[in-house]
Structures are given as C-alpha cells and as structure tokens.
Amino acid sequence: NDETRRFLLLQNASFLPLFRNDAEVKDGFEIDRFEPLAPGGTDAAAVADIFSGANDDKMAAARKTFSYLQTGGDPKAFMDTAQRLIYMKGTDAHDYKFSTAVIEDYQHLSPAVRNRFLAASVYWLKSSADRDNPLVARSRAAL
C-alpha cells in the first residue's frame, strides 16, 4: 500500500534524531564525509581488526570498515562476521532485527552510498570483545 509505505518512511525519518545520541555520535559527524582508516591486515585479519576494536572506538571501526570496503574488501565476509557476533553476543531482539535490516538493505542501496551505510552500522553491531550471551554457554554445555 503506497500510503502505508509513505507513512513508514516519514515515521522512520522522525525517529532517526532520537537515536543519534544513543549511538554516541560526536558533533560534526557526517556519514557522507567521514574518512577511511586502513584496518590492520587484509581480508579476514582486517575484518577481525574492525570488530575487535568496535567497543573502544566506534568511529575508528566505522572508518576502518569504510576503508576495507572501498579498497575491495568482501562485504559478505564483513556481514558474516557481524551476524556471527550478533548470534553469539546479542541479548535483545533489536540486536537481531537491526543487523538483519542492515544486511538486507545493503544490497538495495546505490553503490555510491552502500559502503558508508554498512560502515556506519558498526555503531550498533557487536564487538568481538563483548561477552557471549549466557544462552551460548548453556548451549555449549548441553552439547
């Protein structure tokens, strides 16, 4: 329904400013202007570097992700790691819903913006330094 789609788009736009402070966005941050920062290593090592530092400095993790993608890094390797960390460390339904939406939306975005979009998602993804969900420990013990 076209009317519902337009309503949801407006509702989404009205909620975005509410989450800006939650994401600890610093004054002056602009998704279309942040600069790349080379991650440590290449391929799998680069993705590991991005997610290992995501808790300490989210902006650096976003910039490293952007650099990784802009220099030909495999977005699927990044998304696979992000999903695995969500499954292992997620504790709330929004963790799962957000990561799924980001991964689905990435494919539908213009190539001009998709890498910045995926890079900015690091603010809400899990870090490899996060504690595992207690359910993971229970599952491992059961197996």
C-alpha positions as CSV (number, residue, x, y, z in Angstrom):
1,N,0.0,0.0,0.0
2,D,1.6,3.2,-1.2
3,E,0.1,5.3,1.6
4,T,1.5,2.9,4.3
5,R,4.9,3.0,2.7
6,R,5.0,6.8,2.7
7,F,3.8,6.9,6.3
8,L,6.5,4.4,7.4
9,L,9.2,6.4,5.6
10,L,8.1,9.6,7.4
11,Q,7.9,7.7,10.8
12,N,11.4,6.4,10.2
13,A,12.7,9.9,9.4
14,S,11.1,11.3,12.6
15,F,12.8,8.6,14.8
16,L,16.3,9.0,13.4
17,P,17.2,12.1,15.5
18,L,16.2,10.2,18.7
19,F,18.9,7.5,18.0
20,R,21.7,10.0,17.2
21,N,22.5,10.5,20.9
22,D,22.2,6.8,21.7
23,A,24.8,6.0,19.1
24,E,27.3,8.3,20.8
25,V,27.7,10.3,17.6
26,K,30.1,13.2,18.1
27,D,29.3,16.7,17.0
28,G,30.2,17.2,13.4
29,F,29.9,13.5,12.3
30,E,28.5,13.3,8.8
31,I,28.0,9.9,7.2
32,D,28.8,11.2,3.8
33,R,32.1,12.8,4.9
34,F,34.0,10.6,7.4
35,E,37.3,9.5,6.1
36,P,38.6,5.9,5.7
37,L,41.2,4.5,8.1
38,A,43.1,1.4,7.0
39,P,42.4,-1.7,9.2
40,G,45.2,-3.9,10.4
41,G,45.8,-6.7,7.9
42,T,43.9,-7.7,4.8
43,D,40.8,-9.8,4.3
44,A,40.0,-11.9,7.4
45,A,42.6,-10.1,9.5
46,A,41.1,-6.7,8.5
47,V,37.6,-7.8,9.5
48,A,38.9,-9.2,12.8
49,D,40.6,-5.9,13.5
50,I,37.4,-3.9,12.8
51,F,35.3,-6.0,15.2
52,S,38.0,-6.3,17.9
53,G,38.1,-2.5,18.3
54,A,34.5,-1.7,17.8
55,N,33.8,-1.3,21.5
56,D,36.7,1.0,22.2
57,D,36.4,3.4,19.3
58,K,33.3,3.1,17.2
59,M,34.3,5.9,14.8
60,A,37.6,4.2,14.1
61,A,35.8,0.9,13.5
62,A,33.4,2.7,11.1
63,R,36.3,4.3,9.3
64,K,38.2,1.0,9.0
65,T,35.1,-0.7,7.7
66,F,34.7,2.0,5.1
67,S,38.3,1.7,4.1
68,Y,38.0,-2.1,3.9
69,L,35.0,-1.9,1.6
70,Q,36.4,0.9,-0.6
71,T,39.6,-1.0,-1.2
72,G,37.8,-4.1,-2.5
73,G,37.2,-5.9,0.8
74,D,34.5,-8.5,0.6
75,P,31.2,-7.1,2.1
76,K,30.0,-10.7,2.6
77,A,32.9,-11.5,4.9
78,F,32.1,-8.4,7.0
79,M,28.4,-9.3,7.1
80,D,29.1,-12.9,8.0
81,T,31.3,-11.8,10.9
82,A,28.7,-9.3,12.0
83,Q,25.9,-11.9,12.0
84,R,28.1,-14.5,13.9
85,L,28.8,-11.9,16.6
86,I,25.1,-10.9,16.9
87,Y,24.2,-14.6,17.3
88,M,26.9,-15.1,19.9
89,K,26.7,-11.8,21.8
90,G,23.2,-10.4,21.1
91,T,20.9,-10.1,24.1
92,D,17.9,-8.3,22.7
93,A,15.5,-8.6,19.8
94,H,16.7,-5.3,18.4
95,D,20.3,-6.7,18.0
96,Y,18.9,-9.3,15.6
97,K,16.4,-7.0,13.8
98,F,19.0,-4.2,13.2
99,S,21.7,-6.4,11.8
100,T,19.3,-8.3,9.6
101,A,17.9,-5.0,8.3
102,V,21.3,-3.6,7.6
103,I,22.4,-6.7,5.7
104,E,19.2,-6.8,3.7
105,D,19.2,-3.1,2.9
106,Y,22.9,-3.0,1.8
107,Q,22.1,-4.9,-1.4
108,H,19.3,-2.4,-2.3
109,L,21.3,0.7,-1.9
110,S,23.1,2.7,-4.6
111,P,26.8,1.7,-4.9
112,A,27.6,5.4,-4.1
113,V,26.3,5.1,-0.6
114,R,26.2,1.4,0.4
115,N,29.8,1.2,1.8
116,R,29.2,4.3,4.1
117,F,25.9,2.8,5.2
118,L,27.5,-0.5,6.1
119,A,30.4,1.2,7.8
120,A,28.1,3.4,9.9
121,S,26.2,0.3,11.1
122,V,29.2,-0.7,13.2
123,Y,27.8,1.7,15.9
124,W,25.0,-0.8,16.6
125,L,26.8,-4.1,15.8
126,K,28.5,-6.3,18.4
127,S,32.2,-6.3,19.0
128,S,34.3,-9.5,19.4
129,A,35.2,-8.1,22.8
130,D,31.6,-8.2,24.0
131,R,30.6,-11.0,26.4
132,D,28.8,-14.0,24.9
133,N,25.1,-14.3,25.5
134,P,24.6,-16.7,28.5
135,L,22.5,-18.9,26.2
136,V,25.7,-19.6,24.2
137,A,27.4,-21.0,27.3
138,R,24.3,-23.1,28.2
139,S,24.1,-24.4,24.6
140,R,27.8,-25.3,24.6
141,A,27.5,-27.1,28.0
142,A,24.5,-29.1,26.7
143,L,26.4,-30.2,23.6
